Amino acid sequence: METIKQLSVFLENKGGRINDVAKALGEHGINMHAFSMAETTDFGILRLIVSDVEQAVGVLRAENFAVVLTDVVCISCPNVAGALSAILERLAEHQVFIEYMYAFAQGEKAHIVIRPSNLEECLKWLEEDDCDILADRQL
């Protein structure tokens, strides 16, 4: 069963902080494959899928960012109307709750990052339905 590591970086809610992360990673040759930003009044959470997880954690912690690693599932599906809905409907049928997700599309394929409440159950049903589950090396 394949999961990938996601970095969650906690940022104070002030100008330039996302750029500080992007710049630090870029200076060390670390590519950001996907990211999502959620914010509240006081802070934000930048969730990232990167080319080199261990190096990224070291770089960001050296720059005094609070970083947490989380296992997530990344799937690839056709970039057509209804493809994601079919997958989510199947997960809902099996009571797999989605805490959050984000996606990016590249041509005919869409890649969806999912943080389910139960990784094992999510992977079980995705594998049973022959979903294309991506590993770090495929991103």
Backbone as a chain_set.jsonl record, in Angstrom:
{"seq": "METIKQLSVFLENKGGRINDVAKALGEHGINMHAFSMAETTDFGILRLIVSDVEQAVGVLRAENFAVVLTDVVCISCPNVAGALSAILERLAEHQVFIEYMYAFAQGEKAHIVIRPSNLEECLKWLEEDDCDILADRQL", "coords": {"N": [[0.847, -1.182, 0.0], [0.576, 2.147, -0.875], [1.58, 5.241, 0.337], [2.199, 8.765, 0.484], [4.475, 11.245, 1.693], [3.522, 14.232, 3.187], [4.288, 17.602, 3.782], [3.427, 19.749, 6.381], [3.446, 23.053, 6.961], [3.592, 25.488, 9.358], [2.598, 28.783, 9.409], [2.993, 32.17, 10.406], [0.482, 34.637, 10.022], [1.336, 36.724, 7.957], [2.582, 39.005, 5.477], [4.606, 37.693, 2.827], [5.437, 35.261, 3.914], [4.801, 32.776, 2.679], [6.34, 32.996, 0.409], [8.849, 32.975, 1.629], [9.106, 30.292, 2.323], [8.967, 29.062, -0.229], [11.218, 30.204, -1.424], [13.347, 29.294, 0.237], [13.184, 26.522, -0.212], [13.572, 26.445, -2.996], [16.194, 27.475, -3.227], [17.61, 25.299, -2.422], [17.214, 23.448, -4.339], [14.841, 22.007, -4.209], [11.863, 20.821, -5.396], [8.492, 21.907, -5.497], [5.846, 19.92, -5.828], [3.09, 19.951, -5.444], [0.755, 22.003, -3.669], [-1.159, 23.379, -0.964], [-2.937, 25.976, 0.622], [-4.192, 26.917, 3.7], [-5.867, 29.127, 5.827], [-6.208, 30.926, 8.936], [-7.256, 33.549, 11.13], [-4.937, 34.107, 12.618], [-2.827, 32.36, 11.797], [-1.441, 30.28, 9.165], [-1.662, 27.198, 7.331], [0.482, 25.605, 5.34], [0.4, 23.139, 3.09], [2.392, 20.718, 1.594], [3.651, 18.823, -1.166], [6.655, 17.547, -1.978], [9.811, 17.282, -3.829], [11.969, 16.192, -2.403], [11.607, 15.022, 0.541], [12.923, 14.63, 3.096], [15.167, 16.355, 2.933], [13.812, 18.778, 2.562], [12.43, 19.063, 4.999], [14.606, 19.381, 6.757], [15.785, 21.752, 5.726], [13.682, 23.64, 6.064], [13.2, 23.519, 8.827], [15.67, 24.436, 9.715], [15.392, 27.041, 8.995], [13.703, 27.896, 10.903], [10.99, 27.171, 10.69], [7.95, 25.632, 11.678], [7.39, 22.312, 11.119], [5.479, 19.541, 10.122], [5.157, 16.108, 9.382], [2.956, 14.189, 7.393], [1.158, 11.303, 6.457], [-0.321, 10.821, 3.34], [-2.627, 10.052, 0.682], [-2.162, 9.77, -2.762], [-3.783, 9.934, -5.76], [-4.254, 9.149, -9.214], [-6.322, 10.099, -11.844], [-8.538, 10.071, -14.714], [-8.724, 13.248, -16.31], [-11.452, 14.255, -16.508], [-14.898, 15.209, -16.528], [-16.727, 14.071, -13.748], [-15.068, 11.927, -13.015], [-13.653, 12.137, -10.539], [-15.808, 12.319, -8.809], [-16.947, 9.749, -8.942], [-14.987, 8.215, -7.66], [-14.956, 9.381, -5.088], [-17.574, 8.86, -4.314], [-17.549, 6.098, -4.065], [-15.737, 5.809, -1.92], [-17.235, 7.083, 0.064], [-19.379, 5.316, 0.288], [-18.211, 3.357, 1.776], [-17.788, 4.496, 4.187], [-15.464, 6.113, 4.415], [-14.046, 8.851, 5.555], [-13.161, 12.046, 4.387], [-10.715, 14.156, 5.393], [-9.373, 16.366, 4.325], [-8.565, 17.543, 1.011], [-6.732, 18.109, -2.007], [-6.001, 19.096, -5.378], [-4.381, 18.709, -8.598], [-4.096, 19.209, -12.079], [-2.767, 17.735, -15.026], [-2.734, 17.945, -18.232], [-4.299, 15.207, -19.617], [-4.606, 13.887, -17.25], [-5.536, 13.946, -13.801], [-4.364, 14.647, -10.573], [-4.941, 13.751, -7.304], [-4.674, 14.632, -3.989], [-5.278, 13.123, -0.995], [-6.339, 13.257, 2.331], [-7.389, 10.971, 4.298], [-9.582, 9.932, 6.984], [-9.015, 7.377, 7.768], [-6.365, 5.796, 6.727], [-5.669, 3.128, 5.931], [-8.131, 1.866, 5.343], [-9.039, 3.54, 3.294], [-7.036, 3.145, 1.321], [-7.425, 0.419, 0.892], [-9.991, 0.278, -0.366], [-9.572, 1.894, -2.598], [-7.588, 0.43, -3.923], [-9.012, -1.928, -4.384], [-10.803, -0.993, -6.271], [-9.143, -0.637, -8.381], [-7.819, 1.835, -8.623], [-5.45, 4.275, -9.641], [-2.874, 4.565, -7.697], [-0.483, 6.764, -6.579], [3.033, 6.837, -5.936], [5.752, 8.388, -4.084], [7.94, 8.415, -5.858], [6.754, 8.647, -8.317], [5.889, 11.176, -8.684]], "CA": [[0.0, 0.0, 0.0], [1.417, 3.322, -1.07], [1.231, 6.585, 0.78], [3.283, 9.713, 0.296], [4.666, 12.168, 2.818], [3.156, 15.621, 2.984], [4.78, 18.529, 4.792], [2.542, 20.823, 6.822], [4.283, 24.119, 7.486], [2.757, 26.461, 10.062], [3.098, 30.128, 9.103], [2.25, 33.288, 10.948], [-0.304, 35.27, 8.987], [1.883, 38.023, 7.552], [3.067, 39.03, 4.106], [5.894, 37.152, 2.46], [5.817, 33.992, 4.561], [4.768, 31.678, 1.707], [7.528, 33.181, -0.423], [10.014, 32.553, 2.409], [9.177, 28.836, 2.185], [9.289, 28.757, -1.622], [12.595, 30.623, -1.667], [14.25, 28.375, 0.941], [13.186, 25.248, -0.924], [14.174, 26.669, -4.302], [17.64, 27.642, -3.071], [18.206, 23.981, -2.18], [16.852, 22.565, -5.441], [13.693, 21.171, -3.851], [10.699, 21.194, -6.188], [7.166, 21.755, -4.901], [4.976, 19.272, -6.803], [1.717, 20.401, -5.19], [0.593, 22.627, -2.359], [-2.456, 23.941, -0.6], [-2.806, 26.921, 1.736], [-5.397, 27.176, 4.49], [-5.487, 30.119, 6.823], [-7.125, 31.464, 9.927], [-6.891, 34.928, 11.425], [-3.601, 34.224, 13.196], [-1.791, 31.553, 11.166], [-1.821, 29.479, 8.021], [-1.023, 25.888, 7.177], [0.881, 25.335, 3.971], [0.603, 21.702, 2.9], [3.259, 20.577, 0.427], [4.236, 17.587, -1.66], [7.928, 18.033, -2.512], [10.679, 16.302, -4.483], [12.872, 15.565, -1.439], [10.954, 15.271, 1.826], [13.871, 14.749, 4.206], [15.938, 17.587, 2.775], [12.896, 19.903, 2.772], [12.202, 19.2, 6.442], [15.83, 19.942, 7.323], [15.922, 23.149, 5.279], [12.653, 24.489, 6.678], [13.439, 23.6, 10.272], [16.847, 25.297, 9.89], [14.884, 28.407, 8.825], [12.786, 28.094, 12.029], [9.583, 26.887, 10.4], [7.389, 24.439, 12.309], [7.039, 21.388, 10.041], [4.955, 18.243, 10.538], [4.961, 15.174, 8.277], [1.697, 13.462, 7.424], [0.938, 10.372, 5.349], [-1.503, 11.08, 2.528], [-2.786, 9.212, -0.499], [-2.253, 10.531, -4.006], [-4.291, 9.095, -6.841], [-4.322, 9.744, -10.544], [-7.533, 9.665, -12.54], [-8.732, 10.854, -15.929], [-9.115, 14.639, -16.103], [-12.746, 14.403, -17.168], [-16.028, 15.442, -15.627], [-17.309, 12.911, -13.082], [-14.097, 10.905, -12.592], [-13.421, 12.267, -9.095], [-17.069, 12.023, -8.127], [-17.102, 8.292, -8.844], [-14.061, 7.737, -6.633], [-15.426, 9.858, -3.785], [-18.81, 8.152, -3.997], [-17.158, 4.756, -3.614], [-15.189, 5.943, -0.574], [-18.351, 7.414, 0.961], [-20.132, 4.075, 0.509], [-17.482, 2.564, 2.772], [-17.6, 5.374, 5.343], [-14.123, 6.696, 4.479], [-14.208, 10.298, 5.696], [-12.051, 12.827, 3.839], [-10.434, 15.316, 6.236], [-9.133, 17.425, 3.342], [-7.926, 17.098, -0.215], [-6.439, 19.127, -3.011], [-5.734, 18.422, -6.637], [-3.781, 19.437, -9.698], [-4.288, 18.488, -13.33], [-1.734, 17.847, -16.052], [-3.265, 17.375, -19.469], [-5.41, 14.255, -19.523], [-4.618, 13.273, -15.92], [-5.684, 14.768, -12.598], [-3.775, 14.015, -9.4], [-5.69, 14.185, -6.133], [-4.057, 14.313, -2.708], [-6.369, 12.88, -0.047], [-6.037, 12.916, 3.732], [-8.583, 10.323, 4.843], [-9.571, 9.659, 8.418], [-8.457, 6.04, 7.947], [-5.528, 5.522, 5.557], [-5.721, 1.735, 5.516], [-9.426, 1.612, 4.701], [-9.051, 4.292, 2.042], [-6.193, 2.427, 0.363], [-8.07, -0.867, 0.598], [-11.069, 0.452, -1.34], [-8.999, 2.424, -3.839], [-6.931, -0.691, -4.595], [-10.059, -2.839, -4.861], [-11.403, -0.388, -7.468], [-8.066, -0.456, -9.364], [-7.423, 3.238, -8.778], [-4.021, 4.483, -9.848], [-2.327, 5.186, -6.487], [0.868, 7.201, -6.884], [4.076, 6.826, -4.902], [6.644, 9.54, -4.164], [8.824, 8.339, -7.027], [5.982, 8.894, -9.523], [5.472, 12.58, -8.758]], "C": [[0.89, 1.242, 0.0], [0.803, 4.577, -0.46], [2.408, 7.481, 0.43], [3.337, 10.632, 1.501], [4.313, 13.584, 2.383], [3.753, 16.442, 4.107], [3.67, 19.513, 5.113], [3.42, 21.846, 7.515], [3.366, 25.165, 8.095], [3.39, 27.841, 9.912], [2.29, 31.179, 9.833], [1.625, 34.041, 9.781], [0.222, 36.672, 8.695], [2.493, 37.895, 6.17], [4.433, 38.415, 3.933], [6.245, 35.796, 3.019], [5.774, 32.803, 3.592], [5.996, 31.778, 0.802], [8.794, 32.757, 0.331], [10.208, 31.036, 2.292], [9.621, 28.472, 0.772], [10.751, 29.089, -1.936], [13.59, 29.657, -1.018], [14.325, 27.029, 0.217], [13.886, 25.382, -2.275], [15.686, 26.798, -4.247], [18.36, 26.316, -2.85], [17.783, 22.967, -3.25], [15.694, 21.639, -5.161], [12.473, 21.693, -4.599], [9.407, 20.967, -5.403], [6.249, 21.177, -5.985], [3.536, 19.754, -6.682], [1.693, 21.078, -3.833], [-0.809, 23.17, -2.207], [-2.238, 24.856, 0.596], [-4.168, 27.092, 2.395], [-4.999, 28.176, 5.562], [-6.622, 30.439, 7.774], [-6.684, 32.903, 10.17], [-5.436, 35.053, 11.846], [-2.496, 33.465, 12.463], [-2.351, 30.822, 9.958], [-1.116, 28.141, 8.069], [-0.781, 25.693, 5.687], [1.182, 23.85, 3.872], [1.322, 21.502, 1.575], [3.583, 19.127, 0.11], [5.498, 18.044, -2.391], [8.772, 16.891, -3.082], [11.602, 15.571, -3.512], [12.385, 15.915, -0.03], [11.965, 15.521, 2.942], [14.693, 16.03, 4.122], [15.053, 18.806, 3.053], [12.638, 20.135, 4.258], [13.416, 19.845, 7.096], [16.005, 21.414, 6.984], [14.933, 24.046, 6.008], [12.833, 24.608, 8.189], [14.655, 24.478, 10.575], [16.47, 26.776, 9.746], [13.819, 28.752, 9.88], [11.303, 27.994, 11.683], [9.178, 25.641, 11.174], [6.857, 23.545, 11.195], [6.581, 20.063, 10.642], [4.792, 17.391, 9.287], [3.679, 14.388, 8.476], [1.658, 12.505, 6.24], [-0.37, 10.726, 4.661], [-1.512, 10.103, 1.363], [-2.858, 10.131, -1.708], [-2.704, 9.575, -5.098], [-4.273, 9.885, -8.145], [-5.586, 9.206, -11.195], [-7.668, 10.484, -13.817], [-9.215, 12.268, -15.581], [-10.374, 14.919, -16.916], [-13.833, 14.583, -16.114], [-16.546, 14.126, -15.066], [-16.322, 11.878, -12.571], [-13.868, 10.952, -11.079], [-14.682, 11.906, -8.316], [-17.271, 10.527, -7.947], [-16.208, 7.718, -7.751], [-14.557, 8.129, -5.248], [-16.715, 9.157, -3.363], [-18.499, 6.758, -3.453], [-16.582, 4.811, -2.197], [-16.297, 6.24, 0.434], [-19.198, 6.179, 1.278], [-19.5, 3.225, 1.606], [-17.094, 3.391, 3.995], [-16.148, 5.84, 5.519], [-14.311, 8.209, 4.441], [-12.961, 11.008, 5.173], [-11.867, 14.062, 4.723], [-10.161, 16.548, 5.383], [-8.53, 16.799, 2.11], [-7.643, 18.301, -1.094], [-5.975, 18.405, -4.26], [-4.989, 19.344, -7.599], [-3.929, 18.568, -10.942], [-3.119, 18.762, -14.265], [-2.271, 17.162, -17.294], [-4.447, 16.473, -19.231], [-5.534, 13.598, -18.154], [-4.82, 14.326, -14.839], [-5.087, 13.965, -11.448], [-4.448, 14.609, -8.173], [-4.97, 13.694, -4.888], [-5.186, 14.238, -1.686], [-5.789, 12.573, 1.333], [-7.311, 12.312, 4.309], [-8.458, 10.131, 6.342], [-8.945, 8.301, 8.712], [-7.69, 5.665, 6.676], [-5.688, 4.098, 5.038], [-7.023, 1.406, 4.796], [-9.509, 2.315, 3.346], [-8.252, 3.543, 0.979], [-6.816, 1.094, -0.057], [-9.113, -0.711, -0.504], [-10.554, 1.021, -2.656], [-8.319, 1.305, -4.627], [-7.947, -1.673, -5.156], [-10.69, -2.319, -6.144], [-10.371, -0.098, -8.559], [-7.752, 1.003, -9.657], [-5.907, 3.302, -8.916], [-3.473, 5.274, -8.661], [-0.858, 5.493, -6.751], [1.778, 7.111, -5.671], [4.947, 8.067, -5.099], [7.453, 9.554, -5.452], [8.083, 8.639, -8.325], [5.592, 10.373, -9.682], [6.525, 13.434, -9.418]], "O": [[1.832, 1.352, 0.785], [-0.351, 4.916, -0.723], [3.493, 6.993, 0.114], [2.359, 10.775, 2.235], [4.757, 14.06, 1.339], [3.728, 16.023, 5.264], [3.04, 20.054, 4.205], [4.058, 21.553, 8.527], [2.465, 25.673, 7.427], [4.559, 28.043, 10.242], [1.062, 31.108, 9.884], [2.181, 34.074, 8.683], [-0.358, 37.671, 9.12], [2.874, 36.804, 5.746], [5.315, 38.584, 4.775], [7.265, 35.224, 2.633], [6.622, 31.915, 3.675], [6.615, 30.766, 0.471], [9.721, 32.228, -0.284], [11.336, 30.556, 2.176], [10.539, 27.672, 0.591], [11.43, 28.335, -2.633], [14.563, 29.249, -1.651], [15.408, 26.468, 0.055], [14.694, 24.533, -2.65], [16.385, 26.288, -5.122], [19.569, 26.215, -3.062], [17.975, 21.764, -3.076], [15.566, 20.594, -5.8], [12.093, 22.855, -4.456], [9.255, 19.949, -4.727], [5.915, 21.866, -6.949], [2.846, 19.942, -7.684], [2.501, 20.772, -2.957], [-1.535, 23.386, -3.177], [-1.443, 24.545, 1.483], [-5.165, 27.375, 1.73], [-3.915, 28.08, 6.137], [-7.802, 30.256, 7.475], [-5.812, 33.408, 9.462], [-4.768, 36.014, 11.465], [-1.339, 33.883, 12.503], [-3.563, 30.752, 9.754], [-0.108, 27.973, 8.755], [-1.715, 25.625, 4.888], [2.118, 23.359, 4.503], [0.914, 22.051, 0.551], [3.765, 18.308, 1.01], [5.416, 18.842, -3.325], [8.497, 15.713, -2.856], [11.982, 14.43, -3.777], [12.715, 16.97, 0.511], [11.868, 16.52, 3.654], [14.891, 16.711, 5.129], [15.49, 19.756, 3.703], [12.63, 21.276, 4.719], [13.268, 20.761, 7.905], [16.334, 22.224, 7.85], [15.311, 25.102, 6.514], [12.639, 25.682, 8.759], [14.669, 25.188, 11.581], [17.135, 27.652, 10.298], [13.126, 29.763, 9.769], [10.466, 28.649, 12.304], [9.965, 24.704, 11.31], [5.99, 23.951, 10.422], [7.213, 19.53, 11.553], [4.343, 17.883, 8.252], [3.357, 13.973, 9.589], [2.08, 12.86, 5.139], [-1.398, 10.907, 5.312], [-0.524, 9.417, 1.1], [-3.539, 11.156, -1.676], [-2.083, 8.537, -5.329], [-4.276, 11.116, -8.156], [-5.886, 8.016, -11.111], [-6.978, 11.49, -13.98], [-10.019, 12.451, -14.667], [-10.368, 15.7, -17.868], [-13.691, 14.16, -14.967], [-16.778, 13.176, -15.813], [-16.697, 11.026, -11.766], [-13.889, 9.915, -10.416], [-14.608, 11.254, -7.274], [-17.726, 10.09, -6.889], [-16.626, 6.835, -7.002], [-14.577, 7.302, -4.337], [-16.919, 8.892, -2.178], [-19.121, 6.305, -2.492], [-16.9, 3.96, -1.366], [-16.291, 5.699, 1.54], [-19.676, 6.019, 2.401], [-20.189, 2.461, 2.282], [-16.185, 3.027, 4.741], [-15.662, 5.948, 6.645], [-14.69, 8.771, 3.414], [-11.838, 10.611, 5.484], [-12.752, 14.915, 4.796], [-10.651, 17.638, 5.677], [-8.042, 15.67, 2.146], [-8.24, 19.366, -0.937], [-5.598, 17.234, -4.205], [-4.968, 20.565, -7.443], [-3.891, 17.34, -10.861], [-2.56, 19.859, -14.293], [-2.26, 15.935, -17.389], [-5.476, 16.903, -18.71], [-6.468, 12.831, -17.921], [-4.335, 15.452, -14.951], [-5.282, 12.753, -11.36], [-4.515, 15.829, -8.023], [-4.691, 12.504, -4.743], [-5.957, 15.186, -1.534], [-4.883, 11.753, 1.482], [-8.203, 13.034, 4.755], [-7.36, 10.165, 6.896], [-8.4, 8.095, 9.796], [-8.286, 5.268, 5.675], [-5.828, 3.888, 3.833], [-7.014, 0.745, 3.758], [-9.994, 1.741, 2.371], [-8.736, 3.332, -0.133], [-6.737, 0.699, -1.22], [-9.121, -1.478, -1.467], [-11.056, 0.662, -3.721], [-8.452, 1.232, -5.849], [-7.778, -2.192, -6.26], [-11.073, -3.104, -7.011], [-10.667, 0.591, -9.535], [-7.457, 1.367, -10.795], [-5.184, 2.473, -8.365], [-3.588, 6.499, -8.617], [-0.082, 4.604, -7.101], [1.345, 7.287, -4.532], [4.89, 8.717, -6.143], [7.625, 10.607, -6.065], [8.727, 8.866, -9.349], [5.028, 10.762, -10.705], [6.339, 14.643, -9.563]]}, "num_chains": 1, "name": "protein.A"}
